[in-house]
Amino acid sequence: MKQRLLLAPVGLIACLVLSACQEGRYAGTGQPATSASASASASADAPAARVAEKPEPVTTPVVEDFSGPAVTAPRWVRGDRWMYSDGYGLQVRGVDGDITRFQRLDDPGQWFTRHGFLRQEAQSATAHRWVVFRSIDAADALTLQMRRPVVFTREYTSNQQPRVHRTSWILEGRETITVPAGTFDTWVIVMRSRNAATNWTGFERWWYSPEVRHYVRMEYRYGKHPVSSRVLMDFSPGAARQASLTRAE
């Protein structure tokens, strides 16, 4: 009799729970069925919402970033003077607008002109050279920038004979070096040139110092000659710049 009385409440509770589940008042998680249905509905709608919020494809063209360190060709002054370890010497003899004329001190019969970094005319011991065509304007090479080499075709006459060279100027980086003239913070600049018809090649690597407006060290090779180098022994600024510095003091 006691067993029947104990079982009765248990059976009653079981019936009540079953009835509640059938009516939707309980879910397996113990939450109301209406909440579970709402969650399921929200989950079903979520993918559609994400698709609707997806941004449109970017159509703006990507431009390569060439920003970085840069060096600008100097503005030379008449009288600027450089002496090098191999006896090579230069002096600025004149400045006409963007064209600067240099004369060799160790051999005054030799001279050349530059527009910024690029040569325009030159008289060596054996030939007169004159640039008659350049595929870029010389002003395009007044500033050299990292990761942006200046490459161009240069046509010139050498003793009235035409020559065609493919030339490049590249800014490689910075380096602090010590030479007899002192210690300088320099830009490393490389010039390479090649004549496709004769396979002649040449290069110059400058350790260029804005402080002295020229290279303080250079490695170079032209044609079949061995690699050579020179370092700066002394630099004297031009009279006009020296007077300007004196007035500033």
VEXLUM-143066 format. One record per residue (C-alpha): x negated, y negated, z; residue in three letters. Coordinates in Angstrom, 2 decimals. Each point is the difference from the previous one (the first is absolute). Layout:
# VEXLUM-143066
<atom><c1>X</c1><c2>Y</c2><c3>Z</c3><resn>ALA</resn></atom>
...
END
This chain:
# VEXLUM-143066
<atom><c1>0.00</c1><c2>0.00</c2><c3>0.00</c3><resn>MET</resn></atom>
<atom><c1>-2.83</c1><c2>-2.37</c2><c3>0.87</c3><resn>LYS</resn></atom>
<atom><c1>-1.72</c1><c2>0.87</c2><c3>-3.25</c3><resn>GLN</resn></atom>
<atom><c1>3.10</c1><c2>-0.95</c2><c3>-2.02</c3><resn>ARG</resn></atom>
<atom><c1>0.23</c1><c2>-3.31</c2><c3>1.86</c3><resn>LEU</resn></atom>
<atom><c1>-3.66</c1><c2>-0.82</c2><c3>-0.78</c3><resn>LEU</resn></atom>
<atom><c1>0.31</c1><c2>0.92</c2><c3>-3.65</c3><resn>LEU</resn></atom>
<atom><c1>3.11</c1><c2>-2.06</c2><c3>-0.54</c3><resn>ALA</resn></atom>
<atom><c1>-1.68</c1><c2>-3.42</c2><c3>0.39</c3><resn>PRO</resn></atom>
<atom><c1>-2.86</c1><c2>1.10</c2><c3>-2.22</c3><resn>VAL</resn></atom>
<atom><c1>2.39</c1><c2>1.09</c2><c3>-2.71</c3><resn>GLY</resn></atom>
<atom><c1>1.94</c1><c2>-3.21</c2><c3>0.33</c3><resn>LEU</resn></atom>
<atom><c1>-3.15</c1><c2>-2.11</c2><c3>-0.39</c3><resn>ILE</resn></atom>
<atom><c1>-1.03</c1><c2>1.98</c2><c3>-3.07</c3><resn>ALA</resn></atom>
<atom><c1>3.38</c1><c2>-0.59</c2><c3>-1.61</c3><resn>CYS</resn></atom>
<atom><c1>-0.18</c1><c2>-3.73</c2><c3>0.71</c3><resn>LEU</resn></atom>
<atom><c1>-3.47</c1><c2>-0.32</c2><c3>-1.56</c3><resn>VAL</resn></atom>
<atom><c1>1.06</c1><c2>1.96</c2><c3>-3.09</c3><resn>LEU</resn></atom>
<atom><c1>3.03</c1><c2>-2.22</c2><c3>-0.38</c3><resn>SER</resn></atom>
<atom><c1>-2.10</c1><c2>-3.15</c2><c3>0.28</c3><resn>ALA</resn></atom>
<atom><c1>-2.41</c1><c2>1.21</c2><c3>-2.67</c3><resn>CYS</resn></atom>
<atom><c1>2.88</c1><c2>0.74</c2><c3>-2.35</c3><resn>GLN</resn></atom>
<atom><c1>1.40</c1><c2>-3.51</c2><c3>0.52</c3><resn>GLU</resn></atom>
<atom><c1>-3.41</c1><c2>-1.55</c2><c3>-0.82</c3><resn>GLY</resn></atom>
<atom><c1>-0.58</c1><c2>-1.53</c2><c3>3.42</c3><resn>ARG</resn></atom>
<atom><c1>-3.41</c1><c2>1.73</c2><c3>0.39</c3><resn>TYR</resn></atom>
<atom><c1>-2.91</c1><c2>0.66</c2><c3>-2.36</c3><resn>ALA</resn></atom>
<atom><c1>-2.88</c1><c2>2.31</c2><c3>0.59</c3><resn>GLY</resn></atom>
<atom><c1>-2.07</c1><c2>-2.89</c2><c3>1.39</c3><resn>THR</resn></atom>
<atom><c1>2.56</c1><c2>-0.91</c2><c3>2.63</c3><resn>GLY</resn></atom>
<atom><c1>0.94</c1><c2>-3.27</c2><c3>-1.76</c3><resn>GLN</resn></atom>
<atom><c1>3.42</c1><c2>-0.89</c2><c3>-1.36</c3><resn>PRO</resn></atom>
<atom><c1>0.62</c1><c2>1.34</c2><c3>-3.48</c3><resn>ALA</resn></atom>
<atom><c1>0.83</c1><c2>-3.48</c2><c3>-1.28</c3><resn>THR</resn></atom>
<atom><c1>-3.54</c1><c2>-1.21</c2><c3>0.86</c3><resn>SER</resn></atom>
<atom><c1>-1.57</c1><c2>2.98</c2><c3>-1.72</c3><resn>ALA</resn></atom>
<atom><c1>2.09</c1><c2>-0.65</c2><c3>-3.10</c3><resn>SER</resn></atom>
<atom><c1>-1.03</c1><c2>-3.65</c2><c3>-0.05</c3><resn>ALA</resn></atom>
<atom><c1>-3.68</c1><c2>0.94</c2><c3>0.30</c3><resn>SER</resn></atom>
<atom><c1>0.33</c1><c2>2.50</c2><c3>-2.82</c3><resn>ALA</resn></atom>
<atom><c1>1.75</c1><c2>-2.60</c2><c3>-2.14</c3><resn>SER</resn></atom>
<atom><c1>-2.75</c1><c2>-2.57</c2><c3>0.69</c3><resn>ALA</resn></atom>
<atom><c1>-2.66</c1><c2>2.54</c2><c3>-0.86</c3><resn>SER</resn></atom>
<atom><c1>1.74</c1><c2>0.80</c2><c3>-3.24</c3><resn>ALA</resn></atom>
<atom><c1>0.17</c1><c2>-3.69</c2><c3>-0.89</c3><resn>ASP</resn></atom>
<atom><c1>-3.66</c1><c2>-0.78</c2><c3>0.93</c3><resn>ALA</resn></atom>
<atom><c1>-1.64</c1><c2>1.23</c2><c3>-3.23</c3><resn>PRO</resn></atom>
<atom><c1>2.34</c1><c2>-2.18</c2><c3>-2.07</c3><resn>ALA</resn></atom>
<atom><c1>-0.87</c1><c2>-3.03</c2><c3>2.13</c3><resn>ALA</resn></atom>
<atom><c1>-3.73</c1><c2>0.61</c2><c3>-0.44</c3><resn>ARG</resn></atom>
<atom><c1>0.39</c1><c2>0.26</c2><c3>-3.78</c3><resn>VAL</resn></atom>
<atom><c1>1.93</c1><c2>-3.26</c2><c3>-0.10</c3><resn>ALA</resn></atom>
<atom><c1>-2.74</c1><c2>-1.80</c2><c3>1.98</c3><resn>GLU</resn></atom>
<atom><c1>-2.90</c1><c2>1.27</c2><c3>-2.18</c3><resn>LYS</resn></atom>
<atom><c1>-1.85</c1><c2>-3.08</c2><c3>-1.46</c3><resn>PRO</resn></atom>
<atom><c1>-0.18</c1><c2>-0.59</c2><c3>-3.72</c3><resn>GLU</resn></atom>
<atom><c1>-3.27</c1><c2>1.06</c2><c3>-1.72</c3><resn>PRO</resn></atom>
<atom><c1>-2.71</c1><c2>-2.71</c2><c3>0.01</c3><resn>VAL</resn></atom>
<atom><c1>-0.46</c1><c2>-1.33</c2><c3>-3.52</c3><resn>THR</resn></atom>
<atom><c1>-2.61</c1><c2>-2.70</c2><c3>0.75</c3><resn>THR</resn></atom>
<atom><c1>-3.27</c1><c2>0.94</c2><c3>-1.80</c3><resn>PRO</resn></atom>
<atom><c1>-2.95</c1><c2>0.86</c2><c3>2.23</c3><resn>VAL</resn></atom>
<atom><c1>-2.92</c1><c2>-2.41</c2><c3>-0.45</c3><resn>VAL</resn></atom>
<atom><c1>-3.45</c1><c2>1.23</c2><c3>0.96</c3><resn>GLU</resn></atom>
<atom><c1>-1.47</c1><c2>-2.00</c2><c3>2.85</c3><resn>ASP</resn></atom>
<atom><c1>-3.35</c1><c2>-1.51</c2><c3>-1.04</c3><resn>PHE</resn></atom>
<atom><c1>-0.36</c1><c2>-2.12</c2><c3>3.10</c3><resn>SER</resn></atom>
<atom><c1>-3.32</c1><c2>0.18</c2><c3>1.73</c3><resn>GLY</resn></atom>
<atom><c1>-3.32</c1><c2>-1.76</c2><c3>0.51</c3><resn>PRO</resn></atom>
<atom><c1>-1.14</c1><c2>-2.26</c2><c3>-2.82</c3><resn>ALA</resn></atom>
<atom><c1>-3.03</c1><c2>-2.09</c2><c3>-0.90</c3><resn>VAL</resn></atom>
<atom><c1>-0.05</c1><c2>-3.10</c2><c3>-2.18</c3><resn>THR</resn></atom>
<atom><c1>-2.86</c1><c2>-1.07</c2><c3>-2.25</c3><resn>ALA</resn></atom>
<atom><c1>-2.01</c1><c2>-2.89</c2><c3>1.50</c3><resn>PRO</resn></atom>
<atom><c1>-0.11</c1><c2>-3.58</c2><c3>-1.16</c3><resn>ARG</resn></atom>
<atom><c1>-3.69</c1><c2>-0.52</c2><c3>-0.62</c3><resn>TRP</resn></atom>
<atom><c1>-1.75</c1><c2>-3.32</c2><c3>0.45</c3><resn>VAL</resn></atom>
<atom><c1>-2.73</c1><c2>-1.44</c2><c3>-2.16</c3><resn>ARG</resn></atom>
<atom><c1>-3.31</c1><c2>0.76</c2><c3>1.71</c3><resn>GLY</resn></atom>
<atom><c1>1.06</c1><c2>3.26</c2><c3>1.72</c3><resn>ASP</resn></atom>
<atom><c1>-3.15</c1><c2>2.15</c2><c3>0.01</c3><resn>ARG</resn></atom>
<atom><c1>-0.67</c1><c2>3.70</c2><c3>0.76</c3><resn>TRP</resn></atom>
<atom><c1>-3.32</c1><c2>1.88</c2><c3>0.17</c3><resn>MET</resn></atom>
<atom><c1>-0.17</c1><c2>3.80</c2><c3>0.02</c3><resn>TYR</resn></atom>
<atom><c1>-2.46</c1><c2>2.69</c2><c3>1.01</c3><resn>SER</resn></atom>
<atom><c1>-1.02</c1><c2>0.97</c2><c3>-3.55</c3><resn>ASP</resn></atom>
<atom><c1>-0.91</c1><c2>-3.58</c2><c3>-0.93</c3><resn>GLY</resn></atom>
<atom><c1>3.37</c1><c2>-0.62</c2><c3>-1.69</c3><resn>TYR</resn></atom>
<atom><c1>1.22</c1><c2>-3.53</c2><c3>0.66</c3><resn>GLY</resn></atom>
<atom><c1>3.11</c1><c2>-1.99</c2><c3>-0.98</c3><resn>LEU</resn></atom>
<atom><c1>1.07</c1><c2>-3.60</c2><c3>0.20</c3><resn>GLN</resn></atom>
<atom><c1>3.27</c1><c2>-1.68</c2><c3>-0.98</c3><resn>VAL</resn></atom>
<atom><c1>-0.85</c1><c2>-2.52</c2><c3>-2.72</c3><resn>ARG</resn></atom>
<atom><c1>3.47</c1><c2>-1.29</c2><c3>-0.68</c3><resn>GLY</resn></atom>
<atom><c1>3.72</c1><c2>0.40</c2><c3>0.65</c3><resn>VAL</resn></atom>
<atom><c1>2.52</c1><c2>-0.92</c2><c3>-2.70</c3><resn>ASP</resn></atom>
<atom><c1>3.53</c1><c2>0.68</c2><c3>1.23</c3><resn>GLY</resn></atom>
<atom><c1>0.28</c1><c2>3.76</c2><c3>0.48</c3><resn>ASP</resn></atom>
<atom><c1>-3.29</c1><c2>0.74</c2><c3>-1.80</c3><resn>ILE</resn></atom>
<atom><c1>-3.23</c1><c2>0.13</c2><c3>2.01</c3><resn>THR</resn></atom>
<atom><c1>-3.44</c1><c2>0.13</c2><c3>-1.61</c3><resn>ARG</resn></atom>
<atom><c1>-2.81</c1><c2>1.92</c2><c3>1.71</c3><resn>PHE</resn></atom>
<atom><c1>-3.70</c1><c2>-0.10</c2><c3>-0.90</c3><resn>GLN</resn></atom>
<atom><c1>-2.64</c1><c2>2.54</c2><c3>0.89</c3><resn>ARG</resn></atom>
<atom><c1>-2.73</c1><c2>-1.48</c2><c3>2.22</c3><resn>LEU</resn></atom>
<atom><c1>-2.48</c1><c2>2.78</c2><c3>-0.78</c3><resn>ASP</resn></atom>
<atom><c1>0.56</c1><c2>-0.45</c2><c3>-3.76</c3><resn>ASP</resn></atom>
<atom><c1>1.62</c1><c2>-3.40</c2><c3>-0.78</c3><resn>PRO</resn></atom>
<atom><c1>0.63</c1><c2>1.02</c2><c3>-3.61</c3><resn>GLY</resn></atom>
<atom><c1>2.70</c1><c2>2.40</c2><c3>1.20</c3><resn>GLN</resn></atom>
<atom><c1>3.43</c1><c2>-1.23</c2><c3>1.07</c3><resn>TRP</resn></atom>
<atom><c1>3.66</c1><c2>0.98</c2><c3>0.08</c3><resn>PHE</resn></atom>
<atom><c1>3.43</c1><c2>-1.45</c2><c3>0.72</c3><resn>THR</resn></atom>
<atom><c1>2.83</c1><c2>1.39</c2><c3>2.10</c3><resn>ARG</resn></atom>
<atom><c1>3.70</c1><c2>-0.65</c2><c3>0.23</c3><resn>HIS</resn></atom>
<atom><c1>0.56</c1><c2>1.28</c2><c3>3.51</c3><resn>GLY</resn></atom>
<atom><c1>-1.48</c1><c2>3.49</c2><c3>0.19</c3><resn>PHE</resn></atom>
<atom><c1>-0.02</c1><c2>0.52</c2><c3>-3.79</c3><resn>LEU</resn></atom>
<atom><c1>-2.85</c1><c2>-0.93</c2><c3>-2.30</c3><resn>ARG</resn></atom>
<atom><c1>0.74</c1><c2>-2.07</c2><c3>-3.07</c3><resn>GLN</resn></atom>
<atom><c1>-3.35</c1><c2>-0.72</c2><c3>-1.66</c3><resn>GLU</resn></atom>
<atom><c1>-3.57</c1><c2>1.12</c2><c3>0.66</c3><resn>ALA</resn></atom>
<atom><c1>-3.51</c1><c2>-0.45</c2><c3>-1.34</c3><resn>GLN</resn></atom>
<atom><c1>-2.37</c1><c2>2.79</c2><c3>1.00</c3><resn>SER</resn></atom>
<atom><c1>-3.62</c1><c2>0.52</c2><c3>-1.02</c3><resn>ALA</resn></atom>
<atom><c1>1.11</c1><c2>1.85</c2><c3>-3.13</c3><resn>THR</resn></atom>
<atom><c1>3.62</c1><c2>-0.92</c2><c3>-0.86</c3><resn>ALA</resn></atom>
<atom><c1>2.66</c1><c2>-2.66</c2><c3>0.04</c3><resn>HIS</resn></atom>
<atom><c1>3.44</c1><c2>1.32</c2><c3>1.00</c3><resn>ARG</resn></atom>
<atom><c1>3.33</c1><c2>-1.73</c2><c3>-0.33</c3><resn>TRP</resn></atom>
<atom><c1>3.40</c1><c2>1.39</c2><c3>0.97</c3><resn>VAL</resn></atom>
<atom><c1>2.43</c1><c2>-0.50</c2><c3>-2.88</c3><resn>VAL</resn></atom>
<atom><c1>2.97</c1><c2>1.98</c2><c3>1.35</c3><resn>PHE</resn></atom>
<atom><c1>1.22</c1><c2>1.31</c2><c3>3.33</c3><resn>ARG</resn></atom>
<atom><c1>3.28</c1><c2>1.92</c2><c3>0.38</c3><resn>SER</resn></atom>
<atom><c1>0.72</c1><c2>-1.98</c2><c3>3.17</c3><resn>ILE</resn></atom>
<atom><c1>-0.49</c1><c2>-3.62</c2><c3>0.89</c3><resn>ASP</resn></atom>
<atom><c1>-3.11</c1><c2>-0.54</c2><c3>2.12</c3><resn>ALA</resn></atom>
<atom><c1>2.26</c1><c2>-1.65</c2><c3>2.58</c3><resn>ALA</resn></atom>
<atom><c1>1.61</c1><c2>3.42</c2><c3>0.57</c3><resn>ASP</resn></atom>
<atom><c1>-3.26</c1><c2>1.13</c2><c3>1.61</c3><resn>ALA</resn></atom>
<atom><c1>-0.52</c1><c2>-3.03</c2><c3>2.24</c3><resn>LEU</resn></atom>
<atom><c1>1.43</c1><c2>2.05</c2><c3>2.88</c3><resn>THR</resn></atom>
<atom><c1>-0.82</c1><c2>3.69</c2><c3>0.51</c3><resn>LEU</resn></atom>
<atom><c1>2.36</c1><c2>2.02</c2><c3>2.16</c3><resn>GLN</resn></atom>
<atom><c1>-0.30</c1><c2>3.40</c2><c3>1.65</c3><resn>MET</resn></atom>
<atom><c1>1.71</c1><c2>2.83</c2><c3>-1.92</c3><resn>ARG</resn></atom>
<atom><c1>0.46</c1><c2>-2.28</c2><c3>-3.03</c3><resn>ARG</resn></atom>
<atom><c1>-2.96</c1><c2>0.31</c2><c3>-2.39</c3><resn>PRO</resn></atom>
<atom><c1>-0.36</c1><c2>-2.52</c2><c3>-2.80</c3><resn>VAL</resn></atom>
<atom><c1>-0.50</c1><c2>1.95</c2><c3>-3.24</c3><resn>VAL</resn></atom>
<atom><c1>-0.40</c1><c2>-1.59</c2><c3>-3.41</c3><resn>PHE</resn></atom>
<atom><c1>-1.55</c1><c2>0.21</c2><c3>-3.46</c3><resn>THR</resn></atom>
<atom><c1>-2.77</c1><c2>-2.46</c2><c3>-0.72</c3><resn>ARG</resn></atom>
<atom><c1>-1.32</c1><c2>-0.82</c2><c3>-3.47</c3><resn>GLU</resn></atom>
<atom><c1>-3.18</c1><c2>-2.02</c2><c3>-0.37</c3><resn>TYR</resn></atom>
<atom><c1>-2.81</c1><c2>-0.68</c2><c3>-2.40</c3><resn>THR</resn></atom>
<atom><c1>-3.58</c1><c2>0.94</c2><c3>0.79</c3><resn>SER</resn></atom>
<atom><c1>-2.34</c1><c2>-1.80</c2><c3>-2.41</c3><resn>ASN</resn></atom>
<atom><c1>3.08</c1><c2>-0.36</c2><c3>-2.25</c3><resn>GLN</resn></atom>
<atom><c1>0.68</c1><c2>3.75</c2><c3>0.07</c3><resn>GLN</resn></atom>
<atom><c1>3.47</c1><c2>0.96</c2><c3>1.33</c3><resn>PRO</resn></atom>
<atom><c1>0.31</c1><c2>2.15</c2><c3>3.11</c3><resn>ARG</resn></atom>
<atom><c1>3.10</c1><c2>1.37</c2><c3>1.72</c3><resn>VAL</resn></atom>
<atom><c1>-0.06</c1><c2>1.00</c2><c3>3.65</c3><resn>HIS</resn></atom>
<atom><c1>2.61</c1><c2>1.38</c2><c3>2.36</c3><resn>ARG</resn></atom>
<atom><c1>-0.64</c1><c2>-1.70</c2><c3>3.35</c3><resn>THR</resn></atom>
<atom><c1>1.41</c1><c2>0.18</c2><c3>3.51</c3><resn>SER</resn></atom>
<atom><c1>-0.45</c1><c2>-1.89</c2><c3>3.24</c3><resn>TRP</resn></atom>
<atom><c1>1.01</c1><c2>1.75</c2><c3>3.23</c3><resn>ILE</resn></atom>
<atom><c1>0.05</c1><c2>-1.19</c2><c3>3.60</c3><resn>LEU</resn></atom>
<atom><c1>-1.07</c1><c2>3.02</c2><c3>2.09</c3><resn>GLU</resn></atom>
<atom><c1>-0.01</c1><c2>-1.39</c2><c3>3.54</c3><resn>GLY</resn></atom>
<atom><c1>-2.02</c1><c2>-1.94</c2><c3>2.57</c3><resn>ARG</resn></atom>
<atom><c1>-3.37</c1><c2>0.59</c2><c3>1.63</c3><resn>GLU</resn></atom>
<atom><c1>-2.32</c1><c2>-1.94</c2><c3>2.28</c3><resn>THR</resn></atom>
<atom><c1>-3.62</c1><c2>0.30</c2><c3>-1.13</c3><resn>ILE</resn></atom>
<atom><c1>-3.34</c1><c2>-1.52</c2><c3>0.98</c3><resn>THR</resn></atom>
<atom><c1>-2.51</c1><c2>-1.21</c2><c3>-2.60</c3><resn>VAL</resn></atom>
<atom><c1>-3.05</c1><c2>-2.28</c2><c3>0.32</c3><resn>PRO</resn></atom>
<atom><c1>2.23</c1><c2>-3.08</c2><c3>-0.36</c3><resn>ALA</resn></atom>
<atom><c1>2.14</c1><c2>1.05</c2><c3>2.99</c3><resn>GLY</resn></atom>
<atom><c1>3.00</c1><c2>2.09</c2><c3>1.01</c3><resn>THR</resn></atom>
<atom><c1>3.14</c1><c2>-0.47</c2><c3>-2.09</c3><resn>PHE</resn></atom>
<atom><c1>3.60</c1><c2>1.16</c2><c3>-0.07</c3><resn>ASP</resn></atom>
<atom><c1>0.38</c1><c2>1.11</c2><c3>-3.61</c3><resn>THR</resn></atom>
<atom><c1>2.52</c1><c2>1.26</c2><c3>-2.52</c3><resn>TRP</resn></atom>
<atom><c1>-1.08</c1><c2>3.04</c2><c3>-2.03</c3><resn>VAL</resn></atom>
<atom><c1>0.87</c1><c2>-0.65</c2><c3>-3.66</c3><resn>ILE</resn></atom>
<atom><c1>-0.77</c1><c2>2.33</c2><c3>-2.91</c3><resn>VAL</resn></atom>
<atom><c1>-0.18</c1><c2>-0.87</c2><c3>-3.70</c3><resn>MET</resn></atom>
<atom><c1>-0.12</c1><c2>2.78</c2><c3>-2.60</c3><resn>ARG</resn></atom>
<atom><c1>-0.27</c1><c2>-0.35</c2><c3>-3.74</c3><resn>SER</resn></atom>
<atom><c1>-0.11</c1><c2>2.44</c2><c3>-2.92</c3><resn>ARG</resn></atom>
<atom><c1>-0.46</c1><c2>-0.24</c2><c3>-3.75</c3><resn>ASN</resn></atom>
<atom><c1>2.08</c1><c2>2.82</c2><c3>-1.49</c3><resn>ALA</resn></atom>
<atom><c1>-1.78</c1><c2>-0.15</c2><c3>-3.36</c3><resn>ALA</resn></atom>
<atom><c1>-3.52</c1><c2>0.47</c2><c3>1.40</c3><resn>THR</resn></atom>
<atom><c1>0.84</c1><c2>1.54</c2><c3>3.40</c3><resn>ASN</resn></atom>
<atom><c1>-2.07</c1><c2>-2.71</c2><c3>1.69</c3><resn>TRP</resn></atom>
<atom><c1>0.99</c1><c2>-0.50</c2><c3>3.62</c3><resn>THR</resn></atom>
<atom><c1>-0.95</c1><c2>-2.43</c2><c3>2.72</c3><resn>GLY</resn></atom>
<atom><c1>1.03</c1><c2>-0.81</c2><c3>3.53</c3><resn>PHE</resn></atom>
<atom><c1>-0.62</c1><c2>-2.54</c2><c3>2.76</c3><resn>GLU</resn></atom>
<atom><c1>0.90</c1><c2>0.45</c2><c3>3.67</c3><resn>ARG</resn></atom>
<atom><c1>0.03</c1><c2>-3.28</c2><c3>1.89</c3><resn>TRP</resn></atom>
<atom><c1>-0.06</c1><c2>-0.60</c2><c3>3.72</c3><resn>TRP</resn></atom>
<atom><c1>1.55</c1><c2>-3.41</c2><c3>-0.47</c3><resn>TYR</resn></atom>
<atom><c1>-0.10</c1><c2>-2.61</c2><c3>2.76</c3><resn>SER</resn></atom>
<atom><c1>2.44</c1><c2>-2.94</c2><c3>-0.16</c3><resn>PRO</resn></atom>
<atom><c1>-2.39</c1><c2>-1.79</c2><c3>2.36</c3><resn>GLU</resn></atom>
<atom><c1>-2.75</c1><c2>-0.22</c2><c3>-2.63</c3><resn>VAL</resn></atom>
<atom><c1>2.35</c1><c2>0.18</c2><c3>-3.02</c3><resn>ARG</resn></atom>
<atom><c1>-1.91</c1><c2>2.88</c2><c3>-1.58</c3><resn>HIS</resn></atom>
<atom><c1>-1.10</c1><c2>3.56</c2><c3>0.65</c3><resn>TYR</resn></atom>
<atom><c1>-2.48</c1><c2>0.60</c2><c3>2.80</c3><resn>VAL</resn></atom>
<atom><c1>-0.76</c1><c2>3.46</c2><c3>-1.36</c3><resn>ARG</resn></atom>
<atom><c1>0.58</c1><c2>1.55</c2><c3>-3.41</c3><resn>MET</resn></atom>
<atom><c1>-0.50</c1><c2>3.47</c2><c3>-1.47</c3><resn>GLU</resn></atom>
<atom><c1>0.10</c1><c2>0.17</c2><c3>-3.78</c3><resn>TYR</resn></atom>
<atom><c1>-0.75</c1><c2>2.10</c2><c3>-3.06</c3><resn>ARG</resn></atom>
<atom><c1>0.23</c1><c2>-0.92</c2><c3>-3.67</c3><resn>TYR</resn></atom>
<atom><c1>-0.19</c1><c2>2.63</c2><c3>-2.72</c3><resn>GLY</resn></atom>
<atom><c1>-2.67</c1><c2>2.64</c2><c3>0.55</c3><resn>LYS</resn></atom>
<atom><c1>-2.00</c1><c2>-2.05</c2><c3>2.50</c3><resn>HIS</resn></atom>
<atom><c1>-0.23</c1><c2>1.38</c2><c3>3.56</c3><resn>PRO</resn></atom>
<atom><c1>2.12</c1><c2>-1.38</c2><c3>2.83</c3><resn>VAL</resn></atom>
<atom><c1>-1.60</c1><c2>-3.07</c2><c3>1.54</c3><resn>SER</resn></atom>
<atom><c1>0.85</c1><c2>-2.37</c2><c3>2.84</c3><resn>SER</resn></atom>
<atom><c1>-0.80</c1><c2>-3.41</c2><c3>1.45</c3><resn>ARG</resn></atom>
<atom><c1>0.74</c1><c2>-1.78</c2><c3>3.28</c3><resn>VAL</resn></atom>
<atom><c1>0.29</c1><c2>-3.67</c2><c3>0.88</c3><resn>LEU</resn></atom>
<atom><c1>-3.11</c1><c2>-1.64</c2><c3>1.45</c3><resn>MET</resn></atom>
<atom><c1>1.23</c1><c2>-3.60</c2><c3>0.17</c3><resn>ASP</resn></atom>
<atom><c1>3.00</c1><c2>-2.15</c2><c3>-0.84</c3><resn>PHE</resn></atom>
<atom><c1>0.10</c1><c2>-3.80</c2><c3>-0.32</c3><resn>SER</resn></atom>
<atom><c1>3.38</c1><c2>-1.73</c2><c3>-0.44</c3><resn>PRO</resn></atom>
<atom><c1>0.43</c1><c2>-2.62</c2><c3>-2.69</c3><resn>GLY</resn></atom>
<atom><c1>-0.62</c1><c2>-3.67</c2><c3>0.72</c3><resn>ALA</resn></atom>
<atom><c1>3.66</c1><c2>-0.97</c2><c3>-0.30</c3><resn>ALA</resn></atom>
<atom><c1>1.10</c1><c2>2.65</c2><c3>2.50</c3><resn>ARG</resn></atom>
<atom><c1>-2.87</c1><c2>-0.84</c2><c3>2.32</c3><resn>GLN</resn></atom>
<atom><c1>1.06</c1><c2>-3.67</c2><c3>0.00</c3><resn>ALA</resn></atom>
<atom><c1>3.59</c1><c2>1.04</c2><c3>0.73</c3><resn>SER</resn></atom>
<atom><c1>-1.13</c1><c2>2.12</c2><c3>2.93</c3><resn>LEU</resn></atom>
<atom><c1>-2.11</c1><c2>-2.88</c2><c3>1.33</c3><resn>THR</resn></atom>
<atom><c1>2.99</c1><c2>-2.38</c2><c3>-0.13</c3><resn>ARG</resn></atom>
<atom><c1>2.19</c1><c2>2.56</c2><c3>1.77</c3><resn>ALA</resn></atom>
<atom><c1>-2.48</c1><c2>0.18</c2><c3>2.89</c3><resn>GLU</resn></atom>
END
